[in-house]
Amino acid sequence: MDRRRAELGEYMHHEIGANKFYQDFILGVTIEGLRDTAGGIAGAMTGAAPESIHQGSEYTPRCYWAIYDVLREAGLPDGCLNLLFHSPAEAASTIDSLVSHPLVKKINFTGSTGVGRIISATAGKHLKPVLMELGGKASAIVLKDANLEQAARHCVQGAFLNAGQICMSTERIIVHESIASEFQDLLGHVIRKNFGTAHDTPAVVTSASASRNRDLISDAISKGAHQVKIFGDEHAHETETKMRPVVLGNFCNCANKAGLTIWLVRPAPLSHWRGD
């Protein structure tokens, strides 16, 4: 994998729009992780030769193929890892067939909470164990004695790195009322500095993702949220797959969080909840 960094990075750029920084970060972490675990699993993999079926994404087939080709090249026995692709229309039937098949003994799933519930229900019928990593609710908390410039930089990075397409990306910033206005100004400054040009405007993986994000933002605003003014033209440089970062205030309990969006929350003081 280390030898094929340029090739793998090119696949990541073409299929998910990953920039050079994100390519280097992901590949570096992956390589180190594989080095750490290779010695521990080598004997088990070549001896018992356990088999697994991995379901690849229809959006990034080349990336999946490259990962498995690297493992094959490294000497993993034939049949240990099996890669399966399907069309979106076949997703439900494929998942049901995999989970219910008697030769499948355990299910590992990373994805949305909705799909996780479906898989858990099917696995439960067949008494099969599951291990899941589902959608998170990552919050950043900014207290009144915080270094606000540093906090703003880290919050922007946490929310918008790789266009927010990371499972633990920051969804909301809970900021102390006494410094909320100053922090909001700093947050806007950092966003403009990092995403102010057409070249720096983040790109999501598909036009459908961008459309869904815009619909969720509109839905939040219709339910009482307001969009914090960041740019002179909030939609400049946007395309079917490119979106400028959005900051929303007046937090509401919307069902879904849009990508490339962060909530700025100013919690009421304790006296409000005590009724003082």
N, C-alpha and C positions, 0 to 999 in steps of 0.2 A: 504494500500500500504506500509506503514511503517513497518507493521508486516511481510510483504511478500518480503522484500528487497532482501534476499538471493535468493529466487525463481526467482524473476524478473531479478536479476543480472545474474543468470545462463542462462536464456533465451537469454539475450542480448549478453552474451559471445559466446554462441553456434551459434546464427544466424547472428550476425554482427561482431563478434570478439572483442567486447568491453572489454577493460581491467578494472581492479578494480577501478582505478581512474575515468575513464569515467562513469562507472556504478554508482558510488557514486554521481558524479556530476549531471548526468541527473536525477536520482531518487530523489535526494535532491531538485533540482529545481522544479521538477514536484510535489512533495509532498507539498512543500510550496505554489506553485501556486494554487493547488487544495484547500488547506486550506483557502487561501485568498478569493477565489471565491465561495466556497461552500455555505456560508451563503447568499450571494446575489442571487444565482440562485435556492436555495432550494424551495422557495415558487412558483416560476414560473414553475419549473420542475414538482412539484407534483400537481400543480393546472391545468394549461393549458396543461401540458404534451406534449410539442412539440416533433415531431419525426424527426430523422435525419438518413441518411444512410451514413456510412463511408466505403470507399473503402480501403481494406487492401492490403499490399504488399505481393506478392507471395514469396518473399525472407524471410520474417519475420512473418510468420503466428502465431507462438507461442507467440511472443511479443504482437501482436495485441490482441490475445485471452486473454492474461493475463491482459492487461489494461482494457478490457471490463468486465472481470470477477471481477476485483477489484471494478469497478464502480457498478456492479450488487450487489456485496456483501455489498457495502456501502449503498444500499437502493434505487438506481435509479429505477424508475418504469419500468416494462416490456414494451418494444416497443419504449422507448425513443431513445435508441441508437441501430442501426441495422448494423451489420458488414457483408460486402460482399467481397468475394474473387473471382478471375477469373484467367484463364490462360493468359499468354502474348498474345496468338493468339486471345483471345476474348476481348482484351483491347478496341479496337476501337468501336466495336459494343456495349459493355457494357457502355462505357462513353456516347456514343450517346443516348442510351436508357435512361440513368439516367438524362442527361441534358435536354432532350426533353420531359420527362414525365410530364404531366400536374400537378401532385401532388407535384413535386419538385419546390419550389418557389425561392430558392437561392442556389448558388454554391460557395463553398470555396475550393480553390485548392492550394496546395503547391507542386512545382515540376519544371520541365524544362520550359524554355521559349517556346520551340517548341510545347509541349503539351498544354501549357497555351493558345497559339494562337488558337489551334484547339477548345478547350473548349469555349473560348471567342466567336469564330465565331458561334458555335452552339447555345450558350446562346443568342447571339444577334438576331438570327433568331426568338427566342421565347420571346424576350424582358425580359430576366431574369437577375437580378443583379449578379455580380460575385465579389469575393474578392480573390486576388491571392498574393502569395509570390513566386516569380520566382528566377531564378539564379542571383546571385549578381556579382559585379566586385569590390571586396574588395581590396583596396590598402593600404599599409603602407608607410608613408613618413618619411625618416630619414634625418634630417637637419644636418648641419655641427657642430652645438653646442650640439648635442645629446649625451647622455651617450651610447656609442656604444655597450658596453658589455650587458647592459640591453636591448637595442633595438634588438640586435641579438637574445637574449633569447626569447623575446616576439614575434618576427617575426617567429621564428622556431615553437613556440607553436601555433601561429595563423595559420600557413600554414599546419602543419602536425599533429595536435591533431586529434585523431581518424582516422588516415591515410588520413587526408584531406577530409574526407567524411562529411563535415559540410557545409551548404549552404552559410555561411558567412566566410568561410576559406580564409585566405590571398592569393590572386592570384599573386600579384606583389609587389615588394619593390622598391619605387622610392627614390634613395639615391643621396645625393649631391656629385658631381664629386670629390670634394677635399678630401672626406673621403671614397670614394667608394672602393678603394683597401683594406684599413684597415678593413672596414666593411665586405667585402667579406671573408677575412681571418677569422674574428671572427664568421661569419655565418657558415663557414665550420667547425670550431672548435666545435661549439654548436651542429651541426648536427652529427658529429662523436661521440661526447660524449653521445648523447641521442639515437642514432640509429646505433651504431657501431657493435653490436653483432647480432648473429642469433636470439636470444631471443627478441631483441628490434626492429627487422626489422618489419615495419608496415604491417598489413594484410588488404587488401580490402575485400569487402563483397563477391565477386564472382570472378572466374577466367576470366569471360567475362569483368569485370571492369578492371582488371589488363591488359588484352590484349588490351583493348581500350586505356588505359593510355599510354601503350608502343607505340601504333600506333600514337597517337597524339604527343608524344615526337619526334618520328622519322620524322613525318610530319613537325614539327617546325624546326628541324635541317635541313631538306631538303630545307626549305625556308629561311635559313640564320642564324638561331639561333645557338648558340654554348653551349655545356654542360660544366658547370664549374666543374673542377676536385675537388671532395670532398673526395672520398675514394681511396685507392690503387687499389681495384677492385670494380668498380661501381656496379657490378651485383652479388657480393658475398652474400650468404645467401638468394637469391631470389628463390621463388617457383612459382607455378601457381597463387597463391593469395598474395604472399608477394613481396613487392617492396621497394627498398631503395629510400629515398628522392632524388629529382633531382632539381638542380638549373640551370636555363638557363639564358644566357646573350645575348646581341645583339638583343634586343626586336624586334619582327616582328608581324605584324597584322594577327596572325593565327586565324582561325575561332573558335576554341575551346580550352579551357584550360584543360590540363590533371590533374587528381588527383595526389597527392604526388609530385607536381611540383610547383616551384615558379620562377617567372621572377625577375631578378635583373636589374633594369632599371636605366641608367645614363642619365638623360635628358640633352640635349644640352643647353649651356648658352643662355641667351636672345639675346646676340649679334649675335648668329647664325641665329635666326629667324628675327632679324631686318636687317640682311645683313651688319653689321658693318665690 
